């Protein structure tokens, strides 16, 4: 099944290491992928979506690398800033915000912004998996490059709800939280945190007010929310110590990847021997090119928690990025054995198997990448790596077919059609692969037709003649179709 985190956009990176490379200047935004964080968000969001009667597997969640504590929702899309996660004191606070945004989706409050959100998601990003791979792929002729947002996502501030819609989303949030047996106190606490920030900034314009700008509070609304929440049978429910510890680990991972290394090491000094501190330091040392120190921290975590796939994932990532490709395969294998349903972990493994340039490993790489694509068929980078594996084995037809899929899912429909035609020259007519290439060509042609603008009405109010088709049904040049 296609990942909910990969449908609305062409997701970035199997691990948060990609965050480092996709982030541009300070305060820029990037869409991110991370198997651990996605699972964590799923665990809190899916029950709420189901309680709201929404199609939980169809709601796209955008994880946005941005330090502002913000979230937004529209259509069947929800965006969560990393700053929202790192600013929270408890998981219930984030859960409350997700419940509130779910209220906006269920209430259809953002119908007027659907076109804006659609336009914003199309050019967002290409599907990449690892940081070094992302940088390398950005320089290839295939055009699989980094596309950090550069400018603000724009969605959040465009979703300016009315006070009535905000109050309705508050009440809906309490209903959904009650249905899942969770407290709505976290939502009230989060609103309080943001109000305190506004007071401390003395009304200066600053990045931390983004949620308050797009979700304006009124005293009446807060009072109504408190009264309803206090009467809820689940109001006294609390996060367990295990849930709080899990949040701290997620926060440590985000801080390690998105903060400057020296900032992270000050925040998590060696005197702090907790698991979150070790996790943050492992990432910080790795980013600071101190592999020995990074390995010491991650090995300590693995020894204490040998069933955690994400610790093995990080170790494999470290070794791979520092050129120890063969050594990286074992921890990646372990991560997949512990979490076989995570496409991003399988892509990591497939890439490591290819990275050693040992042709004997390529069949296994192909197997892993195909398994990943069964889970995320629109992951452009997985297709790109699959093309590399087939190319290494000299299978030109399958290499071109995988490249066509990669270009198609990264938005370059014209280039996809060109590679599909090349693939057909080496594929057996009538075979499933040949038909797959034909489907790509047909889809690209349909996209080209959709992109042809209507001619303007002349003064006579008669339509201009229809544009002439190119000979042999050729689709327009690739650059016209590329997004």
C-alpha positions as CSV (number, residue, x, y, z in Angstrom):
1,X,0.0,0.0,0.0
2,X,1.3,3.5,-0.8
3,X,2.5,5.4,2.2
4,X,0.2,8.2,3.4
5,X,3.3,10.3,3.7
6,X,4.2,9.8,0.0
7,X,0.9,10.4,-1.8
8,X,0.5,14.1,-1.7
9,X,4.1,14.8,-2.6
10,X,7.2,12.9,-3.8
11,X,8.7,12.2,-0.4
12,X,12.3,13.0,0.7
13,X,14.7,10.7,2.3
14,X,14.5,7.4,4.1
15,X,16.1,8.9,7.2
16,X,16.3,12.3,8.7
17,X,19.9,12.6,7.5
18,X,18.3,13.9,4.3
19,X,17.0,16.8,6.3
20,X,20.5,18.2,6.6
21,X,20.9,18.4,2.9
22,X,17.5,19.6,1.9
23,X,17.4,22.4,4.3
24,X,18.4,25.7,2.7
25,X,19.1,29.0,4.4
26,X,17.9,29.5,8.0
27,X,14.1,29.5,8.3
28,X,13.5,27.8,4.9
29,X,11.3,24.8,4.8
30,X,11.6,21.4,3.4
31,X,9.4,18.3,3.2
32,X,11.0,15.4,4.9
33,X,10.7,11.6,5.2
34,X,11.6,9.5,8.2
35,X,10.2,6.0,8.9
36,X,10.4,6.4,12.7
37,X,8.6,9.7,12.9
38,X,6.0,8.7,10.3
39,X,5.1,5.7,12.4
40,X,4.9,7.8,15.5
41,X,2.6,10.4,13.8
42,X,0.5,7.5,12.4
43,X,0.0,6.0,15.9
44,X,-1.6,9.3,17.1
45,X,-3.4,10.4,13.9
46,X,-5.0,7.3,12.5
47,X,-7.3,6.7,15.6
48,X,-8.4,10.3,15.4
49,X,-9.1,10.2,11.7
50,X,-11.2,7.0,12.2
51,X,-13.1,8.6,15.1
52,X,-13.9,11.5,12.7
53,X,-15.2,9.1,10.1
54,X,-12.4,10.1,7.7
55,X,-10.6,7.7,5.3
56,X,-7.5,7.3,7.5
57,X,-5.3,5.8,4.8
58,X,-6.1,8.6,2.3
59,X,-5.2,11.6,4.4
60,X,-1.7,12.8,3.4
61,X,0.5,14.0,6.1
62,X,3.3,16.4,5.2
63,X,6.3,16.4,7.6
64,X,7.8,19.8,7.2
65,X,11.3,20.8,8.4
66,X,10.6,24.1,10.0
67,X,11.3,25.3,13.6
68,X,8.0,27.1,14.0
69,X,5.3,25.2,16.1
70,X,2.7,25.0,13.4
71,X,0.2,22.7,11.7
72,X,-2.4,23.1,9.0
73,X,-5.0,21.1,7.2
74,X,-7.1,21.3,4.0
75,X,-8.9,18.9,1.8
76,X,-7.3,15.5,2.8
77,X,-3.9,17.0,3.5
78,X,-2.4,17.8,6.9
79,X,0.9,19.4,7.5
80,X,3.0,19.1,10.7
81,X,6.1,21.2,11.3
82,X,9.0,19.7,13.1
83,X,8.8,22.8,15.4
84,X,5.4,21.6,16.6
85,X,6.9,18.3,17.7
86,X,10.0,19.8,19.4
87,X,7.9,22.5,21.2
88,X,5.6,20.0,22.9
89,X,6.0,19.0,26.5
90,X,3.8,15.9,26.1
91,X,2.5,13.7,23.2
92,X,-1.0,14.7,24.2
93,X,-0.3,18.3,23.2
94,X,0.6,17.2,19.7
95,X,-2.4,14.8,19.7
96,X,-4.6,17.7,20.6
97,X,-3.4,19.8,17.7
98,X,-3.8,16.8,15.3
99,X,-7.4,16.4,16.6
100,X,-8.1,20.1,16.0
101,X,-6.8,20.0,12.5
102,X,-8.8,16.8,11.9
103,X,-11.8,18.9,12.9
104,X,-11.1,21.3,10.1
105,X,-10.8,18.4,7.6
106,X,-14.0,16.7,8.8
107,X,-15.8,20.0,8.7
108,X,-14.7,20.8,5.2
109,X,-13.5,24.2,6.4
110,X,-10.8,24.5,3.7
111,X,-12.7,23.8,0.6
112,X,-11.9,27.3,-0.8
113,X,-8.2,26.6,-0.5
114,X,-8.1,23.2,-2.3
115,X,-6.8,24.7,-5.6
116,X,-4.0,26.5,-3.7
117,X,-2.9,23.4,-1.9
118,X,-2.9,21.4,-5.1
119,X,-0.7,23.9,-6.8
120,X,1.6,24.0,-3.8
121,X,2.1,20.3,-3.6
122,X,2.9,19.6,-7.3
123,X,6.4,21.3,-7.4
124,X,7.3,20.5,-3.8
125,X,9.9,17.8,-3.9
126,X,11.3,14.7,-5.6
127,X,11.6,11.3,-3.9
128,X,15.0,10.9,-2.4
129,X,16.2,8.5,0.3
130,X,19.6,9.3,1.7
131,X,21.6,12.5,2.2
132,X,24.6,11.7,0.2
133,X,22.5,10.0,-2.4
134,X,20.3,13.1,-2.5
135,X,23.3,15.3,-3.2
136,X,24.7,13.0,-5.8
137,X,21.3,12.5,-7.5
138,X,20.9,16.3,-7.7
139,X,23.7,16.5,-10.1
140,X,22.6,13.7,-12.5
141,X,21.3,14.2,-16.0
142,X,18.3,12.2,-14.9
143,X,17.2,15.3,-13.1
144,X,16.4,13.7,-9.8
145,X,17.4,16.7,-7.7
146,X,16.8,18.4,-4.5
147,X,13.8,20.6,-4.3
148,X,13.6,22.1,-0.9
149,X,10.7,24.5,-0.7
150,X,13.0,27.5,-0.6
151,X,10.0,29.7,0.0
152,X,7.4,29.2,2.7
153,X,5.0,26.4,2.0
154,X,2.3,29.0,1.9
155,X,-0.5,26.7,2.9
156,X,-0.6,27.4,6.6
157,X,-1.1,31.2,6.4
158,X,-3.5,30.8,3.5
159,X,-5.8,28.7,5.7
160,X,-7.3,31.5,7.6
161,X,-10.4,30.0,9.3
162,X,-13.3,32.0,10.7
163,X,-13.8,32.1,14.4
164,X,-16.9,29.9,14.0
165,X,-14.8,27.3,12.1
166,X,-12.1,27.4,14.8
167,X,-14.6,26.9,17.6
168,X,-16.2,24.0,15.7
169,X,-12.8,22.4,15.2
170,X,-12.1,22.8,18.9
171,X,-15.4,21.0,19.8
172,X,-14.8,18.3,17.2
173,X,-11.3,17.7,18.6
174,X,-12.8,17.0,22.1
175,X,-15.2,14.6,20.6
176,X,-12.5,12.7,18.7
177,X,-10.2,12.6,21.7
178,X,-13.0,11.3,23.9
179,X,-13.7,8.6,21.3
180,X,-10.1,7.5,21.5
181,X,-10.0,7.7,25.3
182,X,-7.5,10.6,25.3
183,X,-7.5,13.9,27.1
184,X,-8.2,17.3,25.5
185,X,-6.1,19.0,28.1
186,X,-3.1,18.9,25.8
187,X,-4.8,21.1,23.2
188,X,-5.5,23.7,25.9
189,X,-2.0,23.5,27.1
190,X,-0.6,24.0,23.6
191,X,-2.7,27.1,23.0
192,X,-1.5,28.4,26.3
193,X,2.1,27.9,25.3
194,X,1.7,29.8,22.1
195,X,-0.1,32.7,23.9
196,X,2.7,33.0,26.4
197,X,5.2,33.2,23.5
198,X,3.1,36.0,22.0
199,X,3.3,37.9,25.3
200,X,7.0,37.4,25.7
201,X,7.7,38.7,22.2
202,X,5.8,41.9,23.0
203,X,3.8,41.6,19.9
204,X,6.8,41.7,17.6
205,X,6.5,39.8,14.3
206,X,8.3,36.6,14.8
207,X,8.3,33.1,13.4
208,X,6.8,31.5,16.5
209,X,3.4,33.2,16.0
210,X,2.5,31.4,12.8
211,X,0.0,29.0,14.3
212,X,-1.7,31.9,16.2
213,X,-1.9,33.9,13.0
214,X,-3.6,31.1,11.0
215,X,-5.7,29.9,14.0
216,X,-6.7,33.1,15.9
217,X,-7.9,32.6,19.5
218,X,-10.7,34.5,21.3
219,X,-11.3,34.5,25.0
220,X,-14.8,33.1,24.4
221,X,-13.5,30.3,22.3
222,X,-10.9,29.3,24.9
223,X,-13.5,29.4,27.7
224,X,-15.9,27.2,25.7
225,X,-13.1,24.8,25.0
226,X,-12.1,24.6,28.6
227,X,-15.6,24.0,29.8
228,X,-16.2,21.2,27.3
229,X,-12.8,19.6,28.0
230,X,-13.2,19.7,31.7
231,X,-16.5,17.9,31.5
232,X,-15.0,15.2,29.3
233,X,-14.7,11.7,30.8
234,X,-11.2,11.4,29.4
235,X,-9.9,14.7,30.7
236,X,-7.9,13.1,33.4
237,X,-6.1,10.7,31.1
238,X,-2.3,11.1,31.1
239,X,0.5,10.1,28.8
240,X,2.4,7.1,30.1
241,X,6.1,7.4,30.9
242,X,6.8,5.2,27.8
243,X,4.9,7.6,25.6
244,X,6.7,10.6,27.0
245,X,10.1,8.8,26.5
246,X,9.2,8.1,22.9
247,X,8.4,11.8,22.3
248,X,11.8,12.7,23.8
249,X,13.5,10.3,21.4
250,X,11.7,11.8,18.4
251,X,12.6,15.3,19.6
252,X,16.2,14.3,20.1
253,X,16.4,12.9,16.6
254,X,14.9,16.0,15.1
255,X,17.2,18.3,17.1
256,X,20.2,16.3,16.2
257,X,19.6,16.6,12.5
258,X,18.1,20.1,12.2
259,X,20.1,22.1,14.7
260,X,23.7,23.1,14.5
261,X,25.9,20.4,15.9
262,X,27.4,22.5,18.7
263,X,23.9,23.6,19.8
264,X,22.8,20.0,20.1
265,X,25.9,19.0,22.1
266,X,25.2,21.8,24.5
267,X,21.5,20.8,24.8
268,X,22.5,17.2,25.4
269,X,25.8,17.2,27.3
270,X,27.8,14.1,28.1
271,X,26.6,14.3,31.7
272,X,23.1,13.3,30.4
273,X,23.2,9.6,29.8
274,X,19.5,9.2,29.0
275,X,18.5,7.4,25.7
276,X,17.3,10.6,24.1
277,X,20.6,12.4,24.9
278,X,22.6,9.5,23.4
279,X,20.4,9.6,20.3
280,X,20.8,13.3,19.8
281,X,24.6,13.1,20.3
282,X,24.9,10.1,17.9
283,X,23.3,12.2,15.2
284,X,25.2,15.4,16.1
285,X,28.6,13.6,16.1
286,X,27.7,12.0,12.8
287,X,26.8,15.3,11.3
288,X,30.0,16.8,12.7
289,X,32.1,14.1,11.0
290,X,33.1,12.5,14.3
291,X,32.2,8.9,13.3
292,X,34.0,7.2,16.2
293,X,32.0,9.2,18.8
294,X,28.8,8.7,16.8
295,X,29.2,5.0,16.7
296,X,29.9,4.8,20.4
297,X,26.6,6.5,21.2
298,X,24.5,4.5,18.7
299,X,26.2,1.2,19.8
300,X,25.2,1.9,23.4
301,X,21.6,2.4,22.3
302,X,21.7,-0.8,20.2
303,X,23.1,-2.8,23.2
304,X,20.3,-1.5,25.4
305,X,17.5,-1.8,22.8
306,X,18.5,-4.6,20.3
307,X,14.9,-4.7,18.9
308,X,14.8,-1.0,17.8
309,X,15.1,-1.0,14.0
310,X,15.7,2.8,13.8
311,X,19.0,2.6,15.8
312,X,20.3,0.0,13.3
313,X,19.0,2.2,10.5
314,X,21.0,5.2,11.8
315,X,24.2,3.1,12.2
316,X,23.9,1.8,8.7
317,X,23.4,5.4,7.5
318,X,26.5,6.6,9.3
319,X,28.7,3.8,7.9
320,X,27.3,4.3,4.4
321,X,27.8,8.0,4.4
322,X,31.4,7.6,5.5
323,X,32.2,5.3,2.7
324,X,32.0,2.0,4.7
325,X,29.5,0.6,2.3
326,X,30.1,-3.1,3.0
327,X,29.9,-2.6,6.8
328,X,26.7,-0.7,6.4
329,X,24.8,-3.6,4.9
330,X,24.6,-5.6,8.1
331,X,22.8,-2.9,10.2
332,X,20.5,-2.2,7.3
333,X,19.7,-5.8,7.0
334,X,18.9,-5.9,10.8
335,X,16.7,-2.8,10.5
336,X,14.6,-4.5,7.7
337,X,14.3,-7.7,9.7
338,X,13.0,-5.8,12.6
339,X,10.6,-3.6,10.6
340,X,9.9,-5.4,7.3
341,X,6.9,-3.2,6.5
342,X,8.9,0.0,6.3
343,X,9.6,0.8,2.6
344,X,12.2,3.4,3.5
345,X,14.3,0.9,5.4
346,X,14.3,-1.5,2.5
347,X,15.3,1.3,0.2
348,X,18.2,2.1,2.5
349,X,19.3,-1.6,2.3
350,X,18.9,-1.7,-1.5
351,X,21.0,1.3,-1.9
352,X,23.7,-0.1,0.3
353,X,23.7,-3.3,-1.6
354,X,24.2,-1.4,-4.9
355,X,26.7,1.0,-3.3
356,X,29.4,-1.6,-3.0
357,X,29.4,-2.1,-6.7
358,X,29.5,-5.9,-6.2
359,X,27.3,-7.2,-9.0
360,X,26.7,-10.4,-7.0
361,X,24.7,-8.2,-4.6
362,X,22.5,-6.6,-7.3
363,X,19.8,-9.3,-7.4
364,X,19.2,-9.0,-3.7
365,X,19.1,-5.2,-4.1
366,X,16.5,-5.5,-6.8
367,X,14.4,-7.8,-4.5
368,X,14.5,-5.3,-1.7
369,X,13.7,-2.3,-3.9
370,X,10.8,-4.2,-5.5
371,X,9.5,-5.0,-2.0
372,X,9.7,-1.3,-1.1
373,X,7.8,-0.4,-4.3
374,X,5.0,-2.7,-3.4
375,X,4.6,-0.6,-0.2
376,X,5.3,2.8,-1.9
377,X,4.8,2.5,-5.7
378,X,5.1,6.2,-6.2
379,X,8.6,6.5,-4.6
380,X,10.7,8.0,-7.4
381,X,14.0,7.4,-5.7
382,X,13.3,3.7,-5.2
383,X,12.6,3.5,-8.9
384,X,15.9,5.4,-9.6
385,X,17.9,3.0,-7.5
386,X,16.1,0.1,-9.1
387,X,17.2,1.5,-12.5
388,X,20.8,1.6,-11.3
389,X,20.7,-2.1,-10.2
390,X,19.2,-3.2,-13.5
391,X,21.8,-1.1,-15.4
392,X,24.6,-2.7,-13.4
393,X,23.3,-6.1,-14.6
394,X,23.2,-5.0,-18.2
395,X,19.4,-5.2,-18.4
396,X,18.8,-2.2,-20.5
397,X,15.1,-2.6,-21.0
398,X,14.3,-2.9,-17.3
399,X,16.7,-0.1,-16.4
400,X,15.0,2.3,-18.8
401,X,11.6,1.1,-17.6
402,X,12.5,1.8,-14.0
403,X,14.0,5.2,-15.0
404,X,10.7,6.0,-16.8
405,X,8.8,5.3,-13.6
406,X,11.2,7.4,-11.6
407,X,10.8,10.4,-13.9
408,X,7.0,9.9,-14.0
409,X,6.7,10.0,-10.2
410,X,9.0,13.0,-9.9
411,X,6.7,14.9,-12.2
412,X,8.8,14.8,-15.5
413,X,6.1,13.2,-17.6
414,X,7.8,14.0,-20.9
415,X,11.1,12.4,-19.9
416,X,9.2,9.5,-18.5
417,X,7.7,8.8,-21.9
418,X,11.0,9.0,-23.7
419,X,12.6,6.4,-21.3
420,X,9.5,4.2,-21.7
421,X,9.9,4.2,-25.4
422,X,13.5,3.3,-25.0
423,X,12.5,0.5,-22.7
424,X,10.1,-1.0,-25.2
425,X,12.9,-1.5,-27.7
426,X,14.3,-4.1,-25.3
427,X,11.1,-5.5,-23.9
428,X,9.0,-8.3,-25.3
429,X,5.8,-6.9,-26.9
430,X,2.7,-7.9,-24.9
431,X,4.7,-8.6,-21.7
432,X,3.6,-7.0,-18.5
433,X,6.7,-4.8,-18.6
434,X,6.0,-3.7,-22.2
435,X,2.4,-2.8,-21.2
436,X,3.8,-0.9,-18.1
437,X,5.9,1.2,-20.5
438,X,2.8,1.8,-22.7
439,X,0.8,3.0,-19.7
440,X,3.5,5.5,-18.9
441,X,3.5,6.8,-22.5
442,X,-0.3,7.1,-22.5
443,X,-0.3,8.8,-19.1
444,X,2.3,11.3,-20.3
445,X,0.3,12.0,-23.4
446,X,-2.8,12.6,-21.4
447,X,-0.9,15.0,-19.1
448,X,0.4,16.8,-22.2
449,X,-3.2,17.3,-23.4
450,X,-4.3,18.6,-20.0
451,X,-1.5,21.1,-20.1
452,X,-2.5,22.7,-23.4
453,X,-4.2,26.0,-22.5
454,X,-7.4,27.0,-24.2
455,X,-7.0,29.6,-26.9
456,X,-8.3,33.1,-25.9
457,X,-11.7,34.2,-27.3
458,X,-11.0,36.5,-30.3
459,X,-13.2,39.6,-30.8
460,X,-15.5,37.6,-33.1
461,X,-16.1,35.3,-30.1
462,X,-15.1,32.3,-32.3
463,X,-12.7,29.7,-31.0
464,X,-9.3,29.6,-32.6
465,X,-8.6,26.5,-34.6
466,X,-7.5,23.5,-32.5
467,X,-3.7,23.2,-32.3
468,X,-2.2,20.8,-34.7
469,X,-0.8,17.5,-33.3
470,X,2.8,16.6,-33.9
471,X,3.5,13.9,-36.5
472,X,3.0,10.3,-35.4
473,X,1.2,11.4,-32.3
474,X,4.4,12.6,-30.7
475,X,3.9,14.3,-27.3
476,X,5.3,17.8,-26.7
477,X,9.0,18.2,-25.8
478,X,9.9,16.9,-22.3
479,X,10.8,20.3,-21.0
480,X,7.3,21.5,-21.5
481,X,5.9,18.7,-19.4
482,X,8.5,18.8,-16.6
483,X,7.3,20.2,-13.3
